[in-house]
Amino acid sequence: MKKILVIAPHPDDETLGCGGTLLKHQSKKDKISWCIVTFGNKGMGHDDAHMNKWDKIVNKVKKKYKMSDVFKLGYPTGALDQVPFLSLIESIKKVIAKVKPDIIYINFSHDIHTDHQIIFQSFMSAVKNFNFPNVKKILLYETLSETEFATNKENITFTPNYFVDISNFLDKKLSIFSIYKSEIMKNNFPRSMENIKALAKYRGGRIGKKYAEAFMLVFCIE
């Protein structure tokens, strides 16, 4: 049994980026933990009713993946640039120390969303191998409407070199994403059910499978 940690800047990133892969881990009886870094923002009008609604959504998603733990760090959505960098690093360190994961999934480093960028930078500062020798693999996932919209000013793009066959899990991934009703877009837009399936089909074609999820491998010890 492996210990898996998925870090999501916002609820739904975990499903968009690696939902099929998490379901595959579930089928192997691996222990899955979920770290949600931001959770609402009162400055954006997210009142108690909004937060309660999202608490229920997160609980439903947790059950679908049969996750062992959910860590909600509670930082303000869309405002991580106002949070002390050290605070983020220490919060992420505490989660990694508690979970002791073998494999970590986290968002791509250069996603267009500032929250995603800051979380990745904080994570890489936190996860140095002399602090966490238990971590054997770190994989970056792609997030529709964040990864593909990133500008290429530093000539850095999402270039996958690690693929997971999710042919047996795509339908359930789509079912789980449907829990996030407010995040589903109309057809022809990035987060439509049609487009999520199309991306899985495209990535599957790269490895000769019906459906796949793609990652960038940044660290691996075998």
C-alpha positions in Angstrom: 0.0 0.0 0.0 1.3 3.4 -1.0 0.5 6.7 0.7 -0.7 9.3 -1.8 -1.0 13.1 -1.2 -2.8 15.3 -3.7 -2.4 19.1 -3.3 -5.2 21.2 -4.8 -5.1 25.0 -4.9 -8.9 24.9 -4.9 -11.5 22.1 -4.6 -12.0 20.6 -8.0 -8.4 20.9 -9.2 -7.7 17.4 -7.8 -10.4 15.9 -10.0 -9.6 17.8 -13.1 -5.9 17.1 -12.8 -5.6 13.6 -11.6 -9.1 12.2 -10.7 -8.7 9.1 -12.8 -5.3 8.4 -11.3 -6.6 8.8 -7.8 -9.4 6.3 -8.6 -6.7 3.9 -9.9 -4.8 4.3 -6.6 -8.1 3.6 -4.8 -8.5 0.4 -6.7 -5.1 -0.7 -5.5 -6.1 0.1 -1.9 -3.6 2.9 -1.6 -4.1 5.5 1.1 -5.2 8.9 -0.4 -5.0 12.2 1.4 -6.2 15.5 0.0 -4.8 19.0 0.9 -7.0 21.9 -0.2 -4.9 25.1 0.1 -7.5 27.8 -0.4 -11.2 27.7 0.7 -13.3 30.7 -0.1 -12.8 34.4 0.5 -15.1 36.7 2.4 -13.7 39.6 0.4 -15.1 38.0 -2.7 -18.6 37.6 -1.1 -18.2 34.1 0.1 -20.5 34.1 3.1 -21.2 31.3 5.6 -23.9 29.7 3.3 -21.3 29.6 0.5 -18.8 27.9 2.8 -21.3 25.4 4.1 -22.2 24.5 0.6 -18.6 23.8 -0.3 -18.0 21.9 2.9 -20.8 19.5 1.7 -19.3 19.3 -1.8 -15.8 18.4 -0.4 -17.3 15.7 1.9 -19.1 14.1 -1.1 -15.9 14.1 -3.2 -13.9 12.7 -0.3 -16.2 9.8 0.0 -16.1 9.1 -3.7 -12.3 8.8 -3.6 -12.4 7.0 -0.2 -9.8 9.5 1.0 -8.3 8.9 4.5 -7.8 12.6 5.3 -8.7 16.0 4.0 -6.6 19.0 5.1 -8.3 22.4 4.5 -5.6 25.0 5.0 -8.2 27.8 4.7 -6.2 30.4 2.9 -8.2 33.0 0.9 -9.0 32.1 -2.7 -7.5 34.4 -5.2 -5.4 36.3 -2.6 -2.4 34.1 -1.9 -0.2 36.9 -3.0 -1.2 38.7 0.3 -0.2 35.7 2.4 3.3 35.5 3.9 5.3 33.0 1.9 6.7 31.4 5.1 3.2 30.7 6.4 2.3 28.7 3.3 5.6 26.8 3.4 5.1 25.8 7.1 1.4 24.8 6.5 2.4 22.5 3.6 5.3 21.1 5.6 2.9 20.1 8.4 0.6 18.3 6.0 3.5 16.4 4.4 4.9 15.5 7.8 1.6 14.1 9.0 0.8 12.1 5.8 4.3 10.9 5.1 3.4 10.3 1.4 5.3 8.1 -1.0 3.8 10.0 -4.0 2.6 13.6 -4.3 0.5 15.2 -7.0 0.5 18.9 -7.4 -0.5 21.5 -10.0 1.8 22.6 -12.8 4.3 25.2 -11.8 3.3 27.8 -14.5 -0.5 27.7 -14.5 -2.0 31.1 -15.3 -3.7 31.3 -11.9 -1.5 33.2 -9.4 -2.7 30.9 -6.5 -1.4 27.9 -8.5 2.0 29.5 -9.0 2.5 30.5 -5.4 1.4 27.1 -4.1 3.9 25.3 -6.3 6.7 27.6 -5.2 5.8 27.1 -1.6 5.5 23.4 -2.0 9.0 23.0 -3.6 10.5 25.0 -0.8 8.7 22.7 1.7 9.4 19.3 0.2 13.2 19.2 0.1 14.2 15.6 0.3 16.4 16.1 3.4 13.2 17.1 5.2 11.1 14.4 3.7 13.1 11.3 2.5 9.9 9.3 2.4 8.7 11.2 -0.7 9.7 9.0 -3.7 7.8 10.7 -6.5 6.5 14.2 -7.3 4.1 14.6 -10.3 2.6 17.8 -11.7 -0.9 17.6 -13.1 -2.6 19.8 -15.7 -5.7 21.8 -14.8 -8.1 22.8 -17.6 -8.5 26.5 -18.0 -5.4 27.2 -16.0 -2.6 25.2 -17.6 -3.4 25.7 -21.3 -4.0 29.5 -20.8 -0.6 30.1 -19.3 1.6 32.5 -21.2 5.0 31.2 -22.4 7.1 34.2 -21.4 9.8 31.9 -19.9 9.5 29.3 -22.6 8.1 26.9 -20.0 5.0 24.9 -20.9 3.3 21.8 -19.6 5.3 19.0 -21.3 4.1 15.7 -20.1 6.6 12.8 -19.7 4.5 10.5 -17.5 1.1 9.0 -18.4 -1.5 7.0 -16.5 -4.0 4.8 -18.3 -7.4 5.8 -16.9 -9.6 4.0 -19.4 -11.4 2.1 -16.7 -11.9 5.2 -14.5 -12.9 8.1 -16.8 -16.7 7.7 -16.4 -16.3 7.8 -12.6 -14.0 10.8 -12.8 -16.7 12.6 -14.8 -19.3 11.6 -12.3 -17.2 13.0 -9.5 -16.6 16.3 -11.3 -20.4 16.6 -11.8 -20.6 17.1 -8.0 -18.9 20.5 -8.7 -22.0 21.8 -10.4 -21.0 25.4 -10.4 -17.7 24.6 -12.1 -19.1 22.8 -15.1 -18.9 24.9 -18.3 -21.0 24.6 -21.4 -19.7 22.6 -24.4 -16.8 24.1 -26.3 -15.4 25.7 -23.2 -12.5 24.4 -21.1 -14.3 22.7 -18.2 -17.2 21.2 -20.1 -17.7 17.5 -19.6 -17.1 17.2 -23.4 -13.7 18.9 -23.1 -12.5 16.9 -20.0 -13.3 13.7 -21.9 -11.5 15.1 -25.1 -8.3 15.9 -23.1 -8.3 12.3 -21.7 -8.8 11.0 -25.2 -6.0 13.1 -26.5 -3.6 12.0 -23.7 -4.6 8.4 -24.2 -3.7 8.6 -27.8 -0.1 9.4 -26.8 0.3 6.1 -25.1 -2.0 3.9 -27.3 -4.8 3.8 -24.7 -8.4 4.9 -24.8 -8.1 7.5 -22.0 -5.2 8.8 -20.0 -4.0 11.6 -17.7 -0.7 13.3 -18.3 1.9 14.5 -15.8 5.3 16.1 -15.6 7.6 14.0 -13.5 9.9 16.3 -11.5 11.3 13.9 -8.9 11.6 10.1 -8.6 13.5 7.6 -6.5 13.2 4.0 -7.4 
